[in-house]
Structure formats: structure tokens, C-alpha cells
Amino acid sequence: MRLADRLDRVRASQTQQVLVAVERLRQQGVEVIDLGAGEPDFPTPDHVKIAAAAAIEDNFTKYTAGAGIIGLREAIATHYAERYGAAYDATGVVVTAGGKQALYNIAVALFGPGDEVITHVPGWPSIVEQVHLAGAEPVGVRTSAEEGFELRAESVLEALTPRTRGIVINSPANPTGAVMSETELHRLADGLGDRDVWVILDLCYEQLIYDDTPHNLPGVLRDRLGDRAVLVGSASKSYAMTGWRCGWLLAPVAVAEAANAVQSHSTSHATSITQHATLAALTGPQACVAAMRDEYRTRRDTLFDWMNSDARFQVVRPAGAFYLFPDVSELLSPDERRTSADLALALLNEAHVAVTPGEAFDAPGFIRVSYAASMEQLREAWTRIQQFLG
Ligand code: GLU
């Protein structure tokens, strides 16, 4: 069977494969604790569900404009203006089927053969694969556990070549939870000068920052590189809406139009019902977001303390998102579990705890443990891991 050449370079999403493995075991009746999937365990807030039901009742079940209903595009623009002072007109906003589609539209709209796109490693695999799908070349800049996986402007600037067309930054980052500092983003803007390079900021975890660190990256980016910047966001993590598939991008109008043109030939638009639900999420009460964030913070601190007190796990306390990303090389050996992928598989099959191997993020020797699970599940998972490891 002959597939398109581009598939030689593209692998199916490894983060999604963990979901499939868990599902398979559950179907066999195994009771798996899933710390693999990167998604909130909380239900979608009630007022959002009610808005979706009302949308169905009111027959908002037809096509919408490709870039989304205008009320939602305005609400998204308002969100970034009010939170970060990053002013965008609604015409620069495109609503997408998840943050992933926003990033994909942008990759296809801005990058092509011969172009290099810099991103940070360890990092979310879809960023790299989308660059491949666009025909361009991803260039990884490695961040280190010793520096808390913080992205330094200097390392990005060192990776620039005449072929660099874009830089994709995810902050807080999946899988490390690291938040890029405003100072580093200023340094990056200084170093870029007037170079013709796009900076794409993936803010999917923006509402999940637990410590008091200045993190107005959208504001800094809009001010310093507004004509070359794209912001990407999502309802998935902030409002526990992963399955609804709603994301968005904010960009200079010509870029938004290009991204919308790409989308117009694939999904057309995000689901009409989802758009109404997301409008309710963004404009309704925000106490639910704060409550979920507080709970994630408690879980982060608890799981971090447990893990940190076991010398076999080298773990950094993350500033955001909902993952711990420990170095587990102490637990690997040539004759038993050679790789972190072997370890993750053994944890799944023998301890019935799903985690994501670091290999998925181009970081062998690490595992990603999601704390988007109840305290009870985390306690049970940690007990199982300890028993398994002996
Ligand atoms: N973002 C989530 C994760 O990293 C969901 C899976 C995916 O879409 O890649 O686990």
C-alpha cells in the first residue's frame, strides 16, 4: 500500500495512544487509574452544559461562519484584552475545533518546504508533527530539568538560521508545566529585532498557573511583536471541555484569514453547539475555574511531596499545567526495564496505572504523570506504583 510521502515523517499522536491503551484494558475489565491522559477529570460546569442544551433547543444546529459566531469571537478578544491588555479585533479571531486545530491551521498557513520552525523539547508531540505535515522542518531547543525546564531566549536565538520562519512556544508547557518568564520573552523580542519570524504562543494551560509568577506573555508578545505573533488558546483545560473541541487563535487579520481559509477546506468550523457552550464558559461565572485551579494546586503539591521524598524520582515542582515530569532513569536497568517506555508499559500492565512515557515528548528517561485525577485516585496510584517498584 502506498501512502503519501509526508507520512514517512509523521507519527500518530503518542499522547492519544495512552488513551487507547487504557480503554482497551478497561474493556477487559481491568480497573486502571489513568494518569496518562492530559485532560481535566472535572465535569464541564453546569452553566456551560445548560447553554449547549439551550443551543440545541433553539436550533443552533446549522453551519456557522467559518471563523465562528461573532459573539464568541468578540468574547475571546475581550478575554485577552481584559486579562492581559492584549488588544485584538474580533476579525483577527478564528474559532477552531480545539487548540490543536488552531496550531495546525497556523502551521499550514505560515510554513512550508525549506522553512525551519523552532520549538522546545521536551514538548507536546503535535507541534512537531504539524510542522512536518506543513512540509517544514522542526528544530528542537532542549530545556533542562536543572533549570526547571524554563525556556531561555538565548537558546532559541542560538537556533535561528536564515531559514527560520517560526517559533512555537507552549507556556505553561506540556509535559513539563514550565512557564516562560516575561523577561525571557522580552529578551527573545530584543534578539529577534525586525527578523521576519512568526512567534506562536500556545496558551492552552494559561488558566492553570499555580504560583505567583508574572506571566503576561500575551501582553508582552502583542506589544513587542504584534505584527508577527499568533496567540492560541482553548476551552479544553480551563473549562474542562476537552471533548467539546473548542480552541481559537488571535492573529493579524491577514493571518487569521489565511488560517480560516485552511479550515474552510477541512472542518469548516467548530461545532455550532460547542461554540454556544464556549460563549457561556467565557462570559459566565469564572469561580469554577478558580475552584478547579485550587484543587489542581493541592494535588500538585501533594503528589510532588510524595514523589520528591522517593530518591528514585528526580522531580521539578511545575509552575503550571497539570503534569509532573520526573526523571526516572534511576528506575531503569539494562536487563529489566531499559527505557521509560518499558517502565510506562509495566506500570500500565502490572500496576494498572497509566502514565505517558517521556519518549512521546522526545525526552526518554522521563515519564509524565497527570494530576488531573481525584486525590483518592492519586493516593491509590502512588500506592500501586510504590508496591510495584518495591
Ligand atoms: N493534550 C493532551 C495530552 O497531551 C491530550 C492528548 C492530545 O491531544 O495530544 O495528553
Residues whose N, C-alpha, C, O or C-beta is under 5 A from the ligand:
A	BS01	LIG	S13 T15 Q16 G36 A37 G38
